[in-house]
Amino acid sequence: MDEKGFMISKQNRMKRVFNIEHYASGKLRGAGEDGNREWITLLACICADGTALPPSVIYSAVTGNLQTSWLEDFDASEHTVHFASSEKGWTNDKLGQQWLEIFDRYTKAKARNGRDWRVLWVDGHGSHLSLDFLVWCMQHRIHVAVYPAHSTHWLQPLDIGLFSLLSSYYFTSLSEFMAVTKGWISVSKREFFGLFFPAWERAFTEKNIQSAWAKAGLFPWNPDRVLEPLKPKDLDSSDSDDDDSDNTTSSSS
């Protein structure tokens, strides 16, 4: 399980094609971008069998209440998504605890209805390691495995193989939306879900999920996928000879 934040209308850098005259005119400007900087957090969880839990989306709401206008594109007959809110759109201890119930609901059947133990991999975020969180997991036969600090970019399948895809698909949809509307419609929480969910479906496929686990070397188990790139490269024999001769000359001198 891991989190990913979305700044609703913030776009990634994009490449554009233009002619030399346009560049020489000095009027070349960056791509249009809406000014909305509200934050929305995604809680995602994948399994080594290639499946994913339904996404959990946290909106920012000072009152703590979700508004129906934000979810007009959500259709319960087509989409399985969980929604929550916090003051700044970030996760916290309370939401982390509530998310555990979602995890339990969708994974219990794989563990003989909870009779077998499950393993939940998380990073060191405080909302994943509160005492209540850990006690609840123990009571429901869930092992909590924590990635070493500063290692998720090598070991976390979501970071390695899925979140970048999700961002790419989301920002493509966002750019297309802004191009079609020509900037006349501000991008807000009302538009977010309609842009996000198609990107989620494109990114979180069985093939992509299994590929992400393999890149992390976790399933199939293959530590060399992570360790090999970290090993120092051997020096060429010629370089070694040169180094030896230099050392000999230096010591003689």
N, C-alpha and C positions, 0 to 999 in steps of 0.2 A: 504494500500500500504506500502511496505517496501523494503529495499535494502538488498542484500546479496553479499558479495565479494568472489571471487574465486582467489586463487593463483594457477595459471594454473597447475603446476605439484606437488604441495604440497599435500602429502597424510596424511590421518588421521592415528592414531595409529592402528596397526593391531595385532591380535593374530596369532601366528604361532605354529605349532606342530613340535617338533624335538626330537631326542633321547638323552639319557643321555651322550652317548659317544661324540656326537657333542658338547654338552654344556661343557663337561669336557676338551675338546681340547683347549678351550680358543679362538677359531676362530669364535665364533658365532657373526654374524654381523647383523645390522639392515637391513630391507628390502631396496632394491635398490630404489633410488629416483632421478629423474631428477633435474638438477640445475636451471630450469627456475622459476623465481619468479615474472613474470609479473602478473599484476592485471587486473581482469575483473569483472565488477559489473553487477548484475542482478537487475532490477526493476520488482517486482512482485506485482500483485493486485488480490485479490479474492473477491467474493461476497457471501453473506449469502445464496444464492440459490444454492450453490455448483459449481458455474462456476468460471472461472479465465480468466483474460485478457491475450492476448498473451504476452509472456515474452519480455522484452526490455533489450537488452544486450549492455553494453558499453565497448568497447575495448580501450586499451591504445594506443595512436598514437600521437607522438610529432607533426607531420604535421597536425593532425586533419582529415586525410583522411583514410577511410577504404580501405583495399586492397582486391581485388577479391580472392586472394589466401587464405585468412582467411575464406572465406565462400564457399569453394568448395563443402562442404557437405550440404550446404543449397539448398533446392529445393522449389521454390515458389509455386509449385503445391501441395506440401505435407506439408510444414511448414508455419505457420503464426507466424513470429517473427519480431521484430523491432530492428534495429541496429543503434548504434551511436558510437562516439569516443570522448575521452578527452585526455589531455596530460598524465595523470597518470591512466586512466581507472576508475576514480571516477565520481560520479554525481556532478553537480554544478547547479547554479541558472538557467542557460540557458537551460540545459537539463531537469531540473525539470519542467520548463515552457512548453517545447515542449512535455513532457510526458503527461501533462494535456490534450492536444489535442487528444492523443490516448485514454485516459480515457473517454473523452467526446464522442468520436466516437463510442466506444463499449458499453456505458451504457445509451446513450440518449434514445434509444427505450424503455428501461425499465421504463423511467420516462415520458411517454407519449410525446416522441420526445422532451424532455427538458422542458415541461410545468410544471412538478412536480420537487420538490427539491430532490437532491441526497445527501447522506452523504459519505464523504471520510475521513476515519480514517488514520492518519499519526503520526509519532513520531515527536520529536522536532528538527529534522535536519534542518539546515538553508535553504537548497534548497527547502524545503516544506513550508517554512513560510516567504518567501520574500514578499515584498509589492505587486510586480507584480503578484505573484502566488495567493495571497489572493484576489486581485482585480479581476483577471480573473475568479476565482471561484464564486465570488459574481455576476458577470455579467452573468454567465452561470448557475445560480441557483444550486450551489454546496456548501453545508455546509462542512466546514473543521473542523473535531473534532481531537483534539490533545491528545494523551495519556499522563498522568502525567509522570514526569521525573522518570527514573529508575523503570518503572513498566511494560515495554514491555514483560519481561520474564514471567509475569503473565497474561497480558491482550491481547497481540498481537497474533492473531491466526497464523500468518505466523511463528513467532518465536516459538510458543508452539508446533505446530503440523505438519509443512511442511518443513521448512528449514533444520531441522535435517535429515528428510527422503531424501530430495534432495541431501544433502551432502553425505549421506551414499551411495546412488545409483551412484552418480558421482564418488566417490572415488573407488567404486567397479569396475566401468568401467575403470577408470584410472589404477588400479592395474592389471586388466586383459590385458589391452593394453601393459603395460610395461612388463608383463610376456611373452606375445606372441612375442613382438619385441625384447625381451631380452636386452632392453636398447639401441639397436642400432639406434633407431629412437627417436630423441629428441622431447619431448612434447612441442608444441608451439601453437600460436594462430590458426594456420592452423588445428590442431587436436582438438581444444577445442569444437567446435560446435558438432562434431560427437560424442563426449563423453557426452556433456551436454544435448542435446535435448532428447535422450531416457530416461535419468534420470528425466528430467522434466515431461515427459509423465507418468512415473511410479509414481511419487510423487504427482502430482497435479490432482488427480482423484476426481470425485464428492464426493465419500465417505470420502476421506481424508480431503477435504476442509470442508465439513459439520462437521466432527469430530473435526477439529481445532476450528471452531466457538463455538461448544458446550463446549470444554475444557476451552475456555476463558470466558464462562458464558454469552456471548453476544447474541447468537442465537442458541437455544431458550434462552430467558432471564432467567438467573439463577445465581445471584451474589454469592450464597453459594459455587459454584464451585471454586471460588477464595478466598472467605473469610474464609471458614472452615479450610483449611490448615494453615491459619495465626493466628487462635485463640489459645491462650495458653491452654495447656492441664491441666485438673483439677488434683489436687493432690489427692492421695489415702487417704482415711479416716484414715488409720493407720499412714501415714506420718503426717497428720494434728494433730492427737492425740499426736504423739511424739514431734512435734514442740511445742504444747501447754505446755506439761509437762516440756520440756526444758526451756521454757520461764518462767514458774512458779518457777522452781528451781532457775533459774538465778536471778529473781527478789527478791526471798526470801533471797538468799545469800547476 
